[in-house]
C-alpha cells in the first residue's frame, strides 16, 4: 500500500469511525460498509478536501469513485496538483 492510499484509509477510518479495520486497495466501500451512507459520503468528501487541500466539485462526484479504496485513492490522486 502506498503512502497516499494509507492516508486515504486513515481519513476513511476517522470519518466513518472504523477504528483499526483493515483496509486495502481492493476493499469494497459503497454498498459494503453500512457506515458509508449518503450523509457519510458528504462528510468523507469534506474530510478528503480538508486533509489533502483539494476541491471536489459536485459534478465530479460519482459512485464509481467509491467502489473500492483503490478507486477512491485514484480519484484523490487525480485532484491533487
C-alpha positions as CSV (number, residue, x, y, z in Angstrom):
1,X,0.0,0.0,0.0
2,X,1.4,3.4,-1.0
3,X,1.5,6.5,1.2
4,X,-1.5,8.2,-0.4
5,X,-3.5,5.0,-0.1
6,X,-2.6,4.8,3.6
7,X,-3.7,8.4,4.1
8,X,-7.0,7.8,2.3
9,X,-7.5,4.8,4.6
10,X,-6.8,6.9,7.7
11,X,-9.3,9.5,6.5
12,X,-11.9,6.7,5.9
13,X,-11.3,5.2,9.3
14,X,-11.5,8.5,11.1
15,X,-14.6,9.8,9.3
16,X,-16.6,6.6,9.4
17,X,-15.4,5.5,12.9
18,X,-14.0,2.3,11.6
19,X,-11.3,2.0,14.3
20,X,-8.4,-0.2,13.1
21,X,-10.5,-2.0,10.5
22,X,-8.0,-3.5,7.9
23,X,-8.4,-1.8,4.5
24,X,-6.6,-2.4,1.2
25,X,-6.9,-1.2,-2.3
26,X,-9.4,-3.9,-3.1
27,X,-11.6,-3.2,0.0
28,X,-15.1,-2.5,-1.2
29,X,-16.7,0.7,0.1
30,X,-20.1,1.8,-1.2
31,X,-22.6,-0.9,-0.6
32,X,-20.2,-2.9,1.6
33,X,-19.7,-0.6,4.6
34,X,-23.0,0.2,6.3
35,X,-21.3,3.3,7.8
36,X,-20.9,4.8,4.3
37,X,-24.4,6.2,3.7
38,X,-25.3,9.3,1.9
39,X,-24.5,11.6,4.8
40,X,-21.2,9.8,5.4
41,X,-20.3,10.3,1.8
42,X,-20.7,14.1,2.3
43,X,-18.6,14.0,5.5
44,X,-16.0,11.9,3.8
45,X,-15.7,14.3,0.8
46,X,-15.3,17.2,3.2
47,X,-12.7,15.4,5.2
48,X,-10.8,14.5,2.0
49,X,-10.9,18.1,0.8
50,X,-9.6,19.4,4.1
51,X,-6.9,16.7,4.6
52,X,-5.5,16.8,1.1
53,X,-6.2,20.5,0.3
54,X,-8.3,19.6,-2.7
55,X,-11.6,20.9,-4.1
56,X,-14.2,18.4,-5.2
57,X,-17.0,19.8,-7.4
58,X,-20.5,18.4,-7.2
59,X,-20.5,17.3,-10.8
60,X,-17.2,15.3,-10.2
61,X,-18.8,13.0,-7.6
62,X,-19.6,9.5,-8.9
63,X,-20.4,6.2,-7.2
64,X,-17.6,4.7,-9.2
65,X,-15.1,6.7,-7.1
66,X,-16.4,4.9,-4.0
67,X,-16.3,1.4,-5.3
68,X,-13.1,0.5,-3.5
69,X,-10.3,2.1,-1.5
70,X,-8.2,1.9,-4.7
71,X,-10.7,3.8,-6.8
72,X,-11.2,6.4,-4.1
73,X,-7.4,6.8,-3.9
74,X,-7.1,7.2,-7.7
75,X,-9.8,9.9,-7.5
76,X,-8.0,11.8,-4.8
77,X,-4.7,11.5,-6.8
78,X,-6.5,13.0,-9.8
79,X,-7.5,16.0,-7.8
80,X,-4.0,16.7,-6.4
81,X,-1.8,19.3,-8.2
